[in-house]
Amino acid sequence: MFMKEFQFVDGGRTYRCRVETPPARAGAAPVAWWWFEVSGDQSRYAPFHAAADDTESSVRQRIVSHYEQLLARRAEPARAWHNRPRPRGDAPATPSTPATPST
């Protein structure tokens, strides 16, 4: 990989990006991640693995796209837990109605 860290400005925001490799778990190879921070946001994000063919331009596009999608999701109105769609296969049981005898 040709770079491990860079910074850029897009849409009035400053993005600081860097590759970090957390310690590997037993029996697993370490995996490098692209981490980024954005000015005005207290969080940091690691949305995808670093690859040998990453370029500043390709990483920049992916990071800006990821962050814009994150902001769009945050802007959506919150949904109350009782208004969330049910997972398929968990349809509520309909009460059975006893047959009324005809006279």
C-alpha positions in Angstrom: 0.0 0.0 0.0 1.5 3.3 -1.0 -0.1 5.4 1.7 -1.2 5.1 5.3 -2.6 8.5 6.1 -3.9 11.6 4.3 -6.3 14.5 4.8 -8.7 16.3 2.5 -11.5 18.9 2.4 -14.9 18.1 0.8 -18.2 19.9 1.2 -16.8 22.2 3.9 -15.7 19.2 6.0 -12.1 18.1 6.7 -11.6 14.4 6.6 -8.6 12.7 8.2 -8.0 9.2 7.0 -5.5 6.6 8.0 -5.0 2.8 7.9 -4.9 0.9 11.2 -4.3 -2.7 11.8 -5.7 -4.0 15.0 -3.9 -6.9 16.7 -4.8 -10.2 15.1 -6.8 -12.8 16.9 -5.3 -16.2 17.5 -5.1 -18.0 14.2 -6.3 -15.1 12.1 -4.3 -12.8 9.9 -4.4 -9.1 10.8 -6.7 -7.0 8.6 -6.0 -3.3 7.9 -9.0 -0.9 8.0 -9.4 2.6 6.6 -10.4 4.8 9.6 -11.6 8.4 9.2 -12.6 11.3 11.3 -14.6 14.3 10.1 -14.5 17.9 11.4 -17.5 18.6 13.6 -18.2 14.9 14.2 -17.0 13.4 17.5 -17.0 9.8 16.2 -14.5 8.0 14.0 -15.4 5.4 11.4 -13.9 2.3 9.9 -16.2 1.5 7.0 -13.9 -0.8 4.8 -10.7 -2.8 4.6 -7.6 -1.3 3.2 -6.4 -2.9 -0.1 -3.1 -2.9 -1.9 -4.6 -1.1 -4.9 -6.2 1.7 -2.9 -5.4 5.2 -4.1 -6.1 8.5 -2.4 -8.8 9.3 -5.0 -10.5 5.9 -4.6 -10.5 6.0 -0.8 -11.6 9.6 -0.8 -14.6 8.8 -3.0 -15.6 5.8 -0.9 -15.3 7.8 2.4 -17.3 10.8 1.2 -20.0 8.5 -0.2 -20.1 6.5 3.1 -20.3 9.6 5.2 -23.0 11.2 3.0 -25.1 8.1 3.3 -24.6 8.1 7.0 -25.8 11.7 7.2 -28.9 10.9 5.1 -29.8 8.0 7.4 -29.3 10.2 10.5 -31.6 12.8 8.9 -34.5 10.4 8.5 -37.2 10.6 11.1 -36.9 8.1 14.0 -39.3 5.2 13.8 -41.0 4.0 17.0 -40.3 0.4 17.9 -44.0 -0.5 17.4 -44.0 0.9 13.9 -41.2 -1.2 12.6 -42.0 -3.8 10.0 -42.1 -7.4 11.2 -39.6 -9.8 9.9 -41.0 -12.2 7.4 -42.3 -15.4 8.8 -43.3 -13.7 12.1 -46.8 -12.7 11.1 -49.2 -12.4 14.1 -51.4 -15.3 14.7 -55.0 -14.7 13.8 -57.4 -15.8 16.5 -59.5 -18.7 15.4 -63.2 -18.1 15.6 -65.3 -21.0 16.7 -67.8 -22.2 14.2 -71.3 -21.2 15.1 -73.8 -24.0 14.8 -76.5 -23.3 12.4 -80.0 -24.0 13.7 
